[in-house]
């Protein structure tokens, strides 16, 4: 995959005060893809070829259902279902192979890959595919800005990234960097990640201590009050609170 720099969205995201600016960027991209699919995109042949083949994951089906364009969702689901039915007729119509020498393991052998094929069909998602490509491009941009722009490096140092996006940054570092650049970036990422995690761990400890009777009457710091939310969003990506909020819609 060839990567290009997309600096403006990344710089805008890192102006926000949150556990992971990349999560905010991902939420905005995800929302934009859903908007596009439920506007006029679902009538474009290229789009329908993709969605007919892959469909959507449960998360994105639910998000699209929340919008008011039921017609667009119905049309995409209908043609995807037609293609899925044809695939299932072939998959489920193929007799499973048995192994008579292993009677106690017949159930697992009989599957012969058919359940896996069905699961692959329902786990695929056009939005997830697009989002993955976009976030990999943004991760590459983050790496280049850290290496090339001292002011951005300082900005990243103040926030870091959640663990899922830290893993993505390491993935792109291994894929696109070598030698001194890779060593420099990965050392920096390690220091920032561990520093932020130690900071949250300390705040969590302070939060738990407020329930000790010996600390009765001692007001917890704001960092301690926010520590549970911060920890969960740092560990799993933006999943709760304001950081997980999606843009408001009037549709």
C-alpha positions as CSV (number, residue, x, y, z in Angstrom):
1,X,0.0,0.0,0.0
2,X,1.3,3.4,-1.0
3,X,0.9,6.0,1.8
4,X,0.5,9.7,1.4
5,X,0.6,12.5,4.0
6,X,-2.8,13.9,5.2
7,X,-1.6,16.5,7.6
8,X,-4.5,18.8,8.1
9,X,-7.0,16.3,9.6
10,X,-4.2,14.9,11.8
11,X,-3.1,18.4,13.0
12,X,-6.8,19.3,13.8
13,X,-7.3,16.1,15.7
14,X,-4.2,16.7,17.9
15,X,-5.4,20.1,18.9
16,X,-8.1,18.4,21.1
17,X,-7.6,17.5,24.7
18,X,-8.4,13.8,24.9
19,X,-6.8,10.4,25.6
20,X,-6.3,9.7,21.9
21,X,-6.7,12.2,19.1
22,X,-6.6,9.4,16.6
23,X,-9.8,8.0,18.1
24,X,-11.5,11.3,17.5
25,X,-10.2,11.3,14.0
26,X,-11.5,7.7,13.5
27,X,-15.0,8.6,14.8
28,X,-15.2,11.5,12.4
29,X,-14.1,9.4,9.5
30,X,-16.5,6.6,10.4
31,X,-19.4,9.1,10.6
32,X,-18.4,10.5,7.3
33,X,-18.4,7.1,5.6
34,X,-21.9,6.4,7.0
35,X,-23.1,9.7,5.8
36,X,-21.7,9.1,2.3
37,X,-23.2,5.6,2.0
38,X,-26.7,6.8,3.1
39,X,-26.7,9.8,0.8
40,X,-26.2,9.2,-2.9
41,X,-23.3,6.8,-2.8
42,X,-25.6,3.7,-2.5
43,X,-26.9,4.4,-6.0
44,X,-23.4,4.3,-7.5
45,X,-22.5,1.0,-9.2
46,X,-19.0,0.9,-7.8
47,X,-20.3,1.3,-4.2
48,X,-23.0,-1.3,-4.7
49,X,-20.5,-3.8,-6.0
50,X,-18.5,-3.4,-2.8
51,X,-21.4,-3.5,-0.4
52,X,-23.1,-6.4,-2.2
53,X,-20.0,-8.4,-1.7
54,X,-19.1,-7.5,1.9
55,X,-22.2,-6.1,3.6
56,X,-21.5,-4.6,7.1
57,X,-20.6,-5.6,10.6
58,X,-23.2,-5.5,13.4
59,X,-21.8,-2.2,14.7
60,X,-22.2,-0.4,11.4
61,X,-25.6,-1.9,10.6
62,X,-26.8,-0.5,13.9
63,X,-25.3,2.9,13.3
64,X,-26.9,3.1,9.8
65,X,-30.2,1.9,11.2
66,X,-30.2,4.8,13.6
67,X,-30.2,7.2,10.7
68,X,-33.5,8.0,9.0
69,X,-32.6,6.9,5.5
70,X,-34.2,3.5,5.7
71,X,-34.5,3.3,1.9
72,X,-30.8,3.5,1.3
73,X,-30.1,0.9,3.9
74,X,-32.9,-1.3,2.6
75,X,-31.6,-1.2,-1.0
76,X,-28.0,-2.0,0.0
77,X,-29.2,-4.8,2.4
78,X,-31.5,-6.3,-0.3
79,X,-28.9,-6.6,-3.0
80,X,-26.3,-7.8,-0.5
81,X,-28.7,-10.4,0.8
82,X,-29.3,-11.7,-2.8
83,X,-25.6,-12.2,-3.2
84,X,-25.3,-13.7,0.2
85,X,-28.1,-16.2,-0.5
86,X,-26.4,-17.4,-3.7
87,X,-23.1,-17.9,-1.7
88,X,-24.9,-19.8,1.1
89,X,-26.6,-22.0,-1.4
90,X,-23.2,-23.1,-2.7
91,X,-21.5,-23.3,0.7
92,X,-24.3,-25.1,2.6
93,X,-25.1,-27.3,-0.3
94,X,-21.6,-28.9,-0.3
95,X,-21.6,-32.2,1.8
96,X,-19.3,-32.1,4.7
97,X,-16.4,-34.6,4.7
98,X,-16.4,-37.2,7.4
99,X,-13.4,-39.0,8.9
100,X,-14.5,-42.5,10.0
101,X,-11.2,-43.1,11.8
102,X,-12.0,-40.3,14.2
103,X,-15.6,-40.8,15.3
104,X,-15.3,-38.8,18.5
105,X,-14.2,-35.8,16.5
106,X,-16.7,-36.1,13.7
107,X,-18.6,-32.9,14.6
108,X,-15.6,-30.7,14.2
109,X,-14.4,-32.5,11.0
110,X,-17.9,-32.4,9.5
111,X,-17.8,-28.6,9.4
112,X,-15.2,-28.8,6.6
113,X,-14.8,-25.0,6.7
114,X,-18.4,-24.2,6.1
115,X,-19.1,-22.4,9.4
116,X,-15.9,-20.4,8.8
117,X,-17.1,-19.4,5.4
118,X,-20.4,-18.3,6.8
119,X,-18.8,-16.3,9.6
120,X,-16.4,-14.7,7.1
121,X,-19.4,-13.6,5.1
122,X,-21.2,-11.9,8.0
123,X,-18.1,-10.5,9.7
124,X,-17.0,-8.6,6.6
125,X,-17.8,-4.8,6.5
126,X,-17.3,-2.2,3.8
127,X,-17.1,0.6,6.3
128,X,-14.5,-1.2,8.4
129,X,-12.4,-1.9,5.3
130,X,-12.5,1.8,4.3
131,X,-11.8,2.9,7.8
132,X,-8.8,0.6,8.2
133,X,-7.2,2.0,5.0
134,X,-7.8,5.6,6.1
135,X,-6.5,5.1,9.6
136,X,-3.4,3.4,8.4
137,X,-2.8,6.4,6.2
138,X,-3.3,8.8,9.1
139,X,-1.0,6.6,11.3
140,X,1.7,7.0,8.7
141,X,1.1,10.8,8.7
142,X,1.5,10.8,12.5
143,X,4.8,9.0,12.3
144,X,6.2,11.3,9.7
145,X,5.1,14.4,11.7
146,X,6.7,13.1,14.9
147,X,9.9,12.5,13.0
148,X,9.9,15.7,10.9
149,X,8.1,18.3,13.0
150,X,9.4,19.1,16.5
151,X,6.2,21.1,17.4
152,X,4.0,18.1,16.5
153,X,6.3,15.8,18.4
154,X,5.7,17.9,21.5
155,X,2.0,17.9,20.9
156,X,1.9,14.1,20.6
157,X,4.0,13.8,23.7
158,X,1.2,15.6,25.7
159,X,-1.5,13.1,24.6
160,X,0.0,9.9,23.2
161,X,-2.5,7.4,21.8
162,X,-4.8,4.6,23.1
163,X,-3.3,1.1,23.0
164,X,-5.1,0.0,19.8
165,X,-3.7,3.0,18.0
166,X,-0.4,2.6,19.6
167,X,-0.3,-0.9,18.1
168,X,-1.3,0.6,14.7
169,X,1.5,3.1,14.9
170,X,4.0,0.3,15.7
171,X,2.6,-1.7,12.8
172,X,3.2,1.2,10.4
173,X,6.6,1.9,11.9
174,X,7.7,-1.7,11.1
175,X,6.2,-1.4,7.6
176,X,7.5,1.9,6.5
177,X,10.6,2.8,8.6
178,X,14.1,1.3,9.0
179,X,17.3,1.9,10.7
180,X,17.7,5.1,12.9
181,X,14.3,6.5,12.0
182,X,12.5,3.4,13.2
183,X,14.6,3.2,16.4
184,X,14.0,6.8,17.1
185,X,10.2,6.7,16.6
186,X,9.6,3.4,18.5
187,X,11.7,4.6,21.5
188,X,9.8,7.8,21.6
189,X,6.4,6.0,21.3
190,X,7.4,3.6,24.1
191,X,8.4,6.5,26.4
192,X,5.2,8.4,25.8
193,X,2.9,5.3,26.1
194,X,4.4,4.1,29.4
195,X,4.5,7.6,30.8
196,X,0.7,8.1,30.1
197,X,-0.1,4.7,31.5
198,X,1.8,5.2,34.7
199,X,0.1,8.6,35.1
200,X,-3.4,7.0,34.7
201,X,-2.4,4.1,37.0
202,X,-1.4,6.7,39.7
203,X,-4.7,8.6,39.2
204,X,-6.6,5.3,39.5
205,X,-4.9,4.6,42.8
206,X,-5.8,8.0,44.1
207,X,-9.4,7.4,43.1
208,X,-9.6,4.1,45.0
209,X,-8.0,5.7,48.1
210,X,-10.9,8.2,48.5
211,X,-13.0,5.2,49.6
212,X,-10.7,4.5,52.4
213,X,-12.2,5.7,55.7
214,X,-8.9,7.2,56.7
215,X,-9.2,9.7,53.8
216,X,-12.7,10.8,54.7
217,X,-13.2,14.5,54.0
218,X,-10.3,14.6,51.5
219,X,-11.5,15.8,48.2
220,X,-10.1,13.8,45.2
221,X,-8.4,15.7,42.4
222,X,-10.1,16.1,39.1
223,X,-7.6,13.7,37.5
224,X,-8.6,11.1,40.1
225,X,-12.3,11.7,39.4
226,X,-11.7,11.2,35.6
227,X,-9.3,8.3,36.0
228,X,-11.7,5.4,35.3
229,X,-13.0,6.9,32.1
230,X,-9.5,7.9,31.1
231,X,-8.2,4.4,31.8
232,X,-10.9,2.6,29.8
233,X,-10.5,5.0,26.8
234,X,-6.8,4.6,26.9
235,X,-6.9,0.8,27.1
236,X,-9.7,0.1,24.6
237,X,-9.9,3.2,22.4
238,X,-12.7,5.8,22.8
239,X,-15.6,3.8,24.1
240,X,-17.2,6.0,26.8
241,X,-17.9,9.6,27.7
242,X,-17.4,12.7,25.5
243,X,-14.4,11.1,23.8
244,X,-16.7,8.4,22.3
245,X,-19.4,10.8,21.2
246,X,-20.4,10.8,17.6
247,X,-21.3,14.1,15.8
248,X,-25.0,15.1,16.2
249,X,-27.3,14.6,13.3
250,X,-30.7,16.1,12.3
251,X,-31.6,13.3,9.9
